Amino acid sequence: MQIGMMQAAKYKESYLDPRTKILLLVMLAVFVLGGTGGRQMSLFRLIFSSVPFILLLLSGKVKTCLLWSSLLIIGGLVEYALIPRTTGILNYMMVALSGMLTRFAPSIMMGMYAVSTTTVSEFVAAMERMHITEKITIPMTVMFRFFPTVREEYASIHAAMRMRGISLAGGKIIQMVEYRLIPMMTSSVKIGEELSAAALTRGLGTPIKRTNICQIGFHIQDKIIITFCLFTIGYWILGVMGVIG
């Protein structure tokens, strides 16, 4: 009962069903990162770009939201202020910088929100609800926990290097790269193996259907987002067909 209450509390903090988060990730990848639809989808692209930052604020991740919001604003200023006034190689550099900031930042933020507010059990339950084969679910489950674990490992390595005085400020650039890169590579391999074993230990590879103690489901906020995503897809299809100019 206590575990179930903890899972319910975790879900309440995440605001959205895991399936809604996956849908938002796909929409951001297609229309924001991929730029599908061109100028016709500019308004939708702007709306989808703002969604991850709103979700991060609702989750209490104010510092992360402010950091990436600043990068997005810088990318917008570069696009509208510097690109029209530059030429040659500098112009290409400004275009590349602006494109990376304005397109990658919202998608990265949505990915961070999805990973940080969704437990593995919720993710597996969502994949089972969508009848996704385990050949896809198991690798994605491993990846789902891989990046947060690697981030924690990197923070530990960073703290250890600071204790030994190895940093850019000390002028030990080669040592910094060596003493951080090699432990990070070996730790990443070990983490991948351990997470794969943990996924199999949870019974993800067994033919028997698993049960979940976590509860997922669509709420009013999920229905609103899904409806808007479907409207966006419909609007884009009508534009491709030439019905909407």
N, C-alpha and C positions, 0 to 999 in steps of 0.2 A: 504493500500500500504506500509506504514511504517513497519507494523508488518511483511508483507511478505518479505521485504528487510532484516529485522533482522533475520528471519528464514533462508533466503538464505545465509546471512553472516555466521550464525552459522554452516550451512552445509558445507560451503566452508572451514571453519576452521577444520572440522572433517575429511576431506580428503576421507573418505570411506562411502559408503552407509551402513545403519544399517544392511541390510541383509548380507553384506560382513563381518561385525563385528561379527554377529551371527555365520556365517560359520567358521570364524577364531577361535572363542571360542570353537566350537565343535571339530575342528581339534586339537586344543591344549589339550582339555580334553581327546581326544581319543589317540593321538599319543605321547604327551609329559607327561601329568599327568598319563594317563593309561598305557603308555609304550607299546602300541600295536605294534606288528611287530618285537620287539626285536632288535637285532643288524642290521638286514636288513634295518631298517628304521632310523638308527643312523644319517645319513646325513640330512634327512628330519626333524628329530627331532631337530637338531641343527638349521636349517633354521627357523623353526616355533618358536623356543625359542627366536630367535633374532628379530622377527617381532614386538612384543609388545614394545620393547625398542626403535626401530626405529620410530614407530608411536608416542611414547611419546615425543621423541626428536623433531619430526616434529610439535607436538602440543605445544611446548615450555615448557614442564614439565621436565626441566633439572634436578632439585634436586631429584624428585621422580625417574627419570630414573637412576641417579647415585647411589642412595641408593640401589635400588633393583638389579642393575648391580653388585654392590659390594657384595651383598648377594649371587648372582649367581656365581660369581667368587670364593667366599669362599667355596661354595658347591662343585665346580669343583676341587679346590685344595685339599679339604678333600677327595674327591673320588679318586683322582690319587696319592696323596702324603701320606695321613695318613692311609687310609683303608688297603693298602697292607702291612703296617708295624705294624699293631695292631692285637691283638687277644683277644678272650674272650668277656667279657661284653663291654669293651672299643670299640672293633671292631663293635659290634652291635649298639652301640651308634653313632659311626661315620657313619655307613651305614644309620641309620635313619636320622641323621642330613643332610647328603649329599642328600639323596633322597627327603627330604622335601624342601631343598633349590633349587635344580636343577629342580624339577618337579613342585612344587607349585608356585615358583616365576614367571615364564612366564605366567602361567594361571591367577594368581592374577593380574599381570600387564595388561593383555589383558582385564580382567573384569573391571579394573579401567579406562582404556582408553575408553572402550565401554560406560560405565556409564557417564563419565565426558564429553564426546563429542557428546552425543546423547540426544536430547530432548524427552520428553514423546510423543509429537505429531509425531516426526519422527519415534519413535519406534512403535507406534500404526499404522501409515501409512504402515510401513514395514510389520507388522504382517497381515494387511488387504491385502496387495499385495500378500502375500503368502497363503491367504485364511485360516488362522489359526482361529479356533473357539474362540469366546469370553470367553468361559470357561477357556481357557488358557491365552488369552490376558490380561484379567482384573487382575488376580492374579500377572502375570508377570509385568504388569504396576505398580501395587502397590509396588512390590519388587524393581522395577527399581528406584523408588524415595525413598524407605525406607532407604537404606544404606547411601546415601548422607545426608539425613535429620538427621539420627541418629549420623552421624559423626559430623555434626554441633552442635547438642545438646550436644554431649560429650565434644566438645571444649568449649562450654559455661559452662558446669559443671566443667571442669578442671580449667577454669579461675576463677570461683567463689571459688573453693577450695584453689587456690593459694592465693587469696586475704585474705582468713581466715587462712593462714599459715598451711594448712593441706596438707602434702606431705611426701614422703619417707625420704627426707632430715631431716624433723623435728622429725622423729622417731614415727610418728603417723600412723603406718601401718594399724591397725585395724580400726581407724577412717576414713582413706583414702578409704579403701574398702567399709565401710558402707555408707559413705556420697556420694560416687560415684556410687556404684552398685545399691542401692535402687532407687535413682532418675533416673538412667539410665533405670532400669526395668519399672518403672511407665511411663516414657517418651516414651519408645518404644511401650508400649501398646496404649498410647494415639495417637502417631504418626501413628500407623497402622490403627486405627479407622478413623482418620482424612483423611488419604490418600485413604482409601476405600470409604469414603463418597465423596471425591473429584473426584475419578474415576467415580462413578455413576453420579455425578453432570455434568461431562463432556459428559454424554450421552453414556457411553460405554456399558450400559446394555439395551439400547433401541433396539427394533426390526428394527427401521429405520436406514438405512445406513448413517454413518457419512461422513462428508466432511472434508478435511484437507487443511489448508492454506500453509503448508510446502510442499516443492517439494523434492522428492527423486528420485534417478535414478542411473544406473550404468555408470561409467566413465571408462577411460582407465585403471586406477589403480585398479578398482574393477574387470575388466575383466581379468587382468593379475593374480591377486590373486586367483580368482575363477578357472581359467585355471590350475594354479599350484596345487590348492587343488584337483581338479578332476584328475590331473596326479598322485598326491600322492596316492589317493584312488585306482586308476587303478594299480599302481605299487605294492601296498600292496596286492591287490586281486591276481595279477599274482604270487606274492611270495607265497601266501597261496596255490594256485593251483599247485605250483611247477614248473611253467614255468621259473621263475627267481630264480636262486640259491642264 
